[in-house]
């Protein structure tokens, strides 16, 4: 028994490709003919893919998933069966990783599983939000609408991600440039001054600033391996710490407290994601407690997760959603009052969507404000580093000049 990759054409002329487990190529051809497909090519998977795969080289991007979801919604609305739609998506999806996942999902659907259960077997590619909304669409007979809601949600999430990246790009570039300038100066310029200072009597008479910069220079030029090893150990340790529940909680709480309005942006992004996700799940008909649980999992911040745990307790006890939100500092009073009005009027989904729109606009405005604030701050920062090194090198020269004079 082996795995074979095939290319075929159906009776309508649509291309199809995928993987089949069979004993031989002839067995694969027989299976395809029984399904009404015309075989174009069959090859063993082991012979077809021997390339080295890097984990980040072919990941499933949100944009690819969003496009695939919209295409699936379009095909479902046209009356095409789920199985045939999956065959078409396999053939035209350019992302190889996503195509592989679609092949696996299609095989599960062929085996008799509902689409939501088939997606549930691949949770690394399809989030609990995605699976729950598909299941709700299947149960309520409105799969097309649920798929469109999922695509909208994915696009909004990607838009937020891009806004945060644009806000962080400028300070990261400036800090990197500052580090390169500092390393260049202490590695190449400071040693020249150090040689001059040694000729005029060592570092006994040097100011503390000069001794400090020269110590850094000796570390960079003579013990660079310690810096590289320490940096790698720090990055790996930080990454490992973030994977632990306690480390993740500490990091996410820290993000909300970063100065220069950066923490404020992370706060608004978390609120926008929370409200948009909650609205999408409620609009798709997902049961309330399940919607709260999924929203908690996908909020992206432990503070909001804790608040949603209190919401779950309140709802199970017959209380409201708004009351625990009003008691939590992470939610502004406006959010609690809008949710309360939504509960009272039966328009909770609409209110949550409006909250999402508001905070997405706030994120956009905050990103523009942050850029204008950080530009002079970063210029002063880089100038301060260069100025500190230059002054520390010239102070001994001034002392020598005063002595000679």
NORZIPE-V389336 format. One record per residue. RES is the residue in one small letter. PSI is psi as a letter, one per 20 degrees, with the letter a starting at -180 (NA if undefined). Layout:
BEGIN
RES_PSI, RES_PSI
END
This chain:
BEGIN
x_p, x_r, x_p, x_q, x_p, x_q, x_p, x_r, x_p, x_a, x_h, x_i, x_j, x_p, x_q, x_q, x_q, x_a, x_q, x_p, x_p, x_r, x_h, x_r, x_h, x_h, x_h, x_g, x_g, x_g, x_g, x_h, x_h, x_h, x_j, x_k, x_q, x_o, x_p, x_g, x_q, x_p, x_q, x_p, x_g, x_h, x_h, x_h, x_n, x_j, x_q, x_p, x_p, x_q, x_h, x_i, x_h, x_l, x_r, x_o, x_q, x_h, x_g, x_g, x_h, x_g, x_g, x_g, x_g, x_h, x_g, x_g, x_g, x_g, x_h, x_g, x_h, x_i, x_j, x_q, x_q, x_g, x_g, x_h, x_h, x_h, x_g, x_g, x_h, x_g, x_h, x_i, x_p, x_h, x_o, x_h, x_g, x_h, x_h, x_g, x_h, x_h, x_g, x_g, x_g, x_g, x_g, x_h, x_h, x_h, x_i, x_j, x_q, x_q, x_g, x_g, x_h, x_g, x_h, x_i, x_i, x_m, x_i, x_h, x_h, x_o, x_r, x_h, x_g, x_g, x_g, x_h, x_h, x_g, x_g, x_h, x_h, x_g, x_g, x_i, x_k, x_l, x_g, x_g, x_g, x_g, x_h, x_h, x_h, x_g, x_g, x_g, x_g, x_h, x_g, x_g, x_g, x_h, x_g, x_g, x_g, x_h, x_g, x_g, x_g, x_h, x_h, x_i, x_g, x_g, x_h, x_g, x_g, x_g, x_h, x_g, x_g, x_g, x_g, x_g, x_g, x_g, x_g, x_g, x_g, x_h, x_h, x_h, x_g, x_g, x_h, x_g, x_h, x_h, x_h, x_g, x_h, x_h, x_h, x_j, x_k, x_a, x_j, x_h, x_j, x_q, x_r, x_h, x_g, x_g, x_h, x_g, x_h, x_h, x_g, x_g, x_g, x_h, x_g, x_g, x_h, x_h, x_l, x_h, x_h, x_h, x_g, x_g, x_g, x_h, x_g, x_g, x_h, x_g, x_g, x_g, x_g, x_g, x_g, x_h, x_h, x_h, x_i, x_q, x_g, x_g, x_h, x_g, x_g, x_g, x_g, x_h, x_h, x_h, x_h, x_i, x_j, x_p, x_a, x_k, x_j, x_g, x_h, x_h, x_g, x_h, x_g, x_h, x_g, x_g, x_g, x_g, x_g, x_g, x_h, x_g, x_g, x_g, x_g, x_g, x_g, x_g, x_h, x_i, x_j, x_p, x_q, x_g, x_h, x_h, x_g, x_g, x_g, x_g, x_h, x_g, x_h, x_j, x_h, x_j, x_p, x_h, x_g, x_h, x_g, x_h, x_h, x_h, x_h, x_h, x_g, x_g, x_g, x_g, x_g, x_h, x_j, x_j, x_a, x_r, x_h, x_h, x_g, x_h, x_h, x_h, x_i, x_p, x_h, x_h, x_o, x_q, x_h, x_g, x_g, x_g, x_h, x_h, x_h, x_g, x_h, x_h, x_g, x_h, x_i, x_j, x_l, x_g, x_g, x_g, x_g, x_h, x_h, x_h, x_g, x_g, x_g, x_g, x_h, x_g, x_h, x_h, x_g, x_g, x_h, x_h, x_g, x_g, x_h, x_g, x_g, x_h, x_g, x_h, x_g, x_h, x_g, x_h, x_g, x_h, x_g, x_g, x_h, x_g, x_g, x_g, x_g, x_g, x_g, x_g, x_g, x_h, x_h, x_i, x_g, x_h, x_h, x_g, x_g, x_g, x_g, x_h, x_g, x_g, x_NA
END
